Amino acid sequence: MKNITKNILLLTTILVLIYNNSKAQGCSDAGLCTVSNFKPTTTDSLKSYKSELVIGSFWGKADHSIKSYGSLIEFSHQLSNQMGFNIKISSITQSGNGLKKFGLSDLFLNANYKTSASSKLTIGVKIPFSSANKMVDGYALPMDYQSSLGTIDVLAGFAFRANLFQFVIAAQQPITQNNNHFLAVNTPNAQLRSFQSTNKFQRSGDLLFRASYPLAVNARFTVTPSILPIYHLKNDSYTDEMNLKKEINGSKGLTLNSNLYLDYKMDGKSSVQLSLAMPLVVRDARPDGLTRKLVANFQYSIKF
């Protein structure tokens, strides 16, 4: 117990030091990170129950002095010992630079299949609630103020355990693109002219790998450190004011995030979770508006 406590304190201290001293930005997650089947688990959450309801909220510190906060509701149901499905809806508010925007984000529909006692396959789709072209006074806003990427994405991943270690390999690929028309050169808002133009934005897909290791403090409380590399497959692109398509150099590549999950079981049916995420390695350009220096999530779940 003493060794576990020391390890938890050391890990927490390291994460705090990284946050306080990092000028980099990261945590560019298009949705894969928060899919339930791709997150670390302390137990088989639906082993004794068929259904689970999750209500959560989140807060993030983004680029350009923008703060984001929002909420989610999620329902999971096990159809059989091997098959189940998951539905999630989220919303977000972004504020900063004299602007404040709220909107529903995305609908996630996922199906999972237990391939063995220690592995699970998940496939799904992300459906946006907006085309990512919110405007102010007739002028398009950058992706940083959009409530969704505005793309329909397909998702697929494989999660498995090896002793206490948990691993996830997953991919997310847009099959449509959004309707954003932001051109920095055309905006009348001087504060927005430093933002990346995303007119006719073309976003590439992502590959994700997660490694986690749950540490049980006692029967109710578990701490799970996790490392999360996300690789953006190609440079994104936009169309400039001369109607020329341009690649956004540096948008391809690796974002490496550190995560810490704190889980507390209130009883046999309900639990709460606090999670923190911050970047260690980042891409040079993150034009999709998903950049976060720190993300904190809190959720309550109940099984029935």
N, C-alpha and C positions, 0 to 999 in steps of 0.2 A: 504493500500500500504506500509506503514512504517513497519508494522508487517511482511509482506511477505518479504520485503527487508532484514530485520533483520534476518529472518529465513534462507534466502538464504546465507547471509554472514556467519552465524553461521555454517551451514552445510558445506560450502566450507572450512571454517577454520578447522573444525573437520577432514575432509577428508585429508587436507594438513598435519595436525599434525599426523594422522595415518600413512600417507606415509613416512613422515620424520623420524618417530620413530619406524617403523616396520621393523624387521629383517626377518619376515616370508615371504613366497612366496605363491602365490595362483592363483586365476583366471584360474582354469583348465577347460577351455571350449572346448568341442569337436565339437561345432557348434550350439548347442541349443540357446545360448545366443544371437546370432546375426541373427537368423531367424526373419524376419520382423514381422510376426504375434505373436511372443513371446516377442517383445520389447514394451516398453510403447508408447502410441500414444497420441497426443494432440487433434486430430480429427479423424473422419473416413476419411482416406487419399484419398479414391477413391469414396467418396460420390457423388461428382459432375463430376467426370471424370472416364473413363473406365481403363486408363492405367497410370503407373508411372515408370519412369526410375531413378535409383539411381546410382551415381558414388561416390566411397569413397576411403579413404586411412586410414591406421592405423599404430600405432607405439607401441612397447611394450618393457619393460625391463625384461629380463628373467634371469634364473639361469646361473651360470658359466660365468658371464660377457658377456652374449650374448644379442645382440639387434636384435629385429625383426621389420620389417616394410613391408607393402604390400599394395595391392589395391583390390578393388572389383567392380563389375558391376552387377546390379540387375534389373530385369524387372518384374512388376506385372500387371496382367490384370484381370478385373472383367468380367466374362462371363454372369452373371445375377445378380439380386439383392442379391442372396444368395451364389452363387458359384464363385470362382476365382482361379487363380494359380499364382505361383511365381517361378522365375528362378534366381539363383545367381551363379556367378563364382568368385573365389578369387585366389590371388597369394601371395607369401611371399618370403622375403629375410631374411636370418639369418646370422649374422656376429659376430665374436669374436674368440679369441684364435688362430688367424692367419688363420681362415677359413671363407669363404663367399659363401653361397649357395642360389640360386634363383630357384623357380619353381612354376608352377601352383599348386593350392591346391586341391580344390574340386568343384564339380558341385552339387548344391542343387536344387531339384525339389520338390515343395510343392503344395498341393491342399488345399483349405480352404472352409469351409461351415459355413455360418452364421446361428447358431441355434436359435438366437433371436436377438432383437435390441441391446442387451448388451453382447452377447457371441458368440464365434467363435471356431470351431473345425478345427484343421490342422493336416494333415498327409503328410509325405514326405519321401524322400530318399536322402542320401548323397553318391555320387559316386566319388571316388578319381581319380586324374590324375596321381598318381604314386603308386608304391608298397611299398613306404617308405624304400627303400634300396639304397639310394644314397651312392656313394663310393668315396674315394680319394686314388689314387695309389693302387687300388685293395683291400683296407680295408674298411669295412662297417662303416658308421657314425652312431652315436647315434640318437635317435628320436629327440633330440633338434635341429638337422640340417636337418630334413626331412620336406618337404613342405606340407605333408599330413600325417594323421594317416595311410593311406593306406588301410582302411577298408571301406566296403560298410555298411552303417548304415540305419536303419529305424527310423523315428522320428514321434512322435505323441504328440499333446498337446491341451489343452483347455484353452482359454483366456476369461475372463469375467470381467465386471465392477460392482462395488457396490457403488453407488453415484459417488464420484470422485476417489475412490480407484480402481486400476487396478490389477488384479491377473492373474498369469499363472501357470499351472501345466503341465509339459511335461516330456517325456522320450526319450532317444536315446539309441539304442541297436545295436552293430555290429552284422552282419549276416555272415561276412567273416573276416578273420584276415590278417595282412600284411605279407610282405616278408623280414622284417628287420633281419639282421644277425650280429648286433653289439655285440661283446664280449670285455669288457674292458681289460681283461687279454691278448688279442691278438693284440690290437692296438699298432702300433709303435709310435703313438703320445702320449707323456707322459702327456700332458694336458687333454687328453680324458680318462685317466685311472680312474679318479674319477667319471665318468659318470656311470649311471645305465646300466648294460647289458640288452639288449632287443632282443637277438637272439630268433627267433621263438616266438615273443611277442604275448601274448594273452591278449587282453584288454576287461575289463568288461563294462557294460552299465552304464548310468547315469540317475538319476532323478533330475528334476529341479523344483524349486518353485520361483516365482518372485512376489514381492509386490511393487507397485509404486503409487506415488501421485503427479500428475501434479499441479504446482503452476503457475498460469498466472500472469506475471508481468504487461503486457499490452496486447493489441490486437495482437501484433506480436511476443512477446517474452515469452517463457514458460520454467520454470525450473522444472525438474522432478527428485527428489531423489528416489532411488530404492534400495531394499535389495534383494540379490540373493543367496540363498543356493543351492548348487549342491551336491548330494550324489552319490558317486561312489559305486556301488552295491556289488562288490566283490573285493578281492585282484587280481591284475593282476599277470601274470606269465611269465617266460622265460625259455629257455633251456640252461644249462651251458655247459662248454667246455667238460664235461664228458657225454654229451647228457642226462642229468637228468633234468626233469622239476622241476622248483622251484617257489614257490609263492614269490611275492615281498611284504613282510610284511609292513603294514602301508599304502598300496596303496588304500585300502578300506576306505570309510568314507566321512566325510563332508568337503567341502570347502565353506566358507561363504564370499561373496563379496559385497562390497558397490559400487553403481553406481550413477553417476550424469549425467543427460542429459540436454543440453542447446539447445533449438530449436528456430529458428528465421524464420518467414515467410517473404520472400522477396516480394511476391505478392500473388495473388490468386492461382497461379500454381506452384511456386517454393519456396523452403525453404532450409536452411542449418541446420546441427546438429553437435554439438560437444559433445562427451560423454567420460567420464572417469570411469575407474573401478580399484579397488584395494582390496586386501584381508583383512579380519578381522580374519578368522579362516581357518586353512589349514590342509590337510592330511600330515602325516609324510613322505610319499613317493609319488612323481608324476613322474613315469617313462616314461610317454607318451610325454614328451618334451613340454607340454602346459603351464608350469609354467610361470606366469607373476607377477612381483611386481607392475607394473603399466601398464595399457593399455589406449591409447588415440585413439579415432576414429573421423574422420571428414568426412561428406558426404553431397553431394548436390543432391537434388531430384527435378524432374519436372514432373508434371501431364499433361496428354493430352487425 
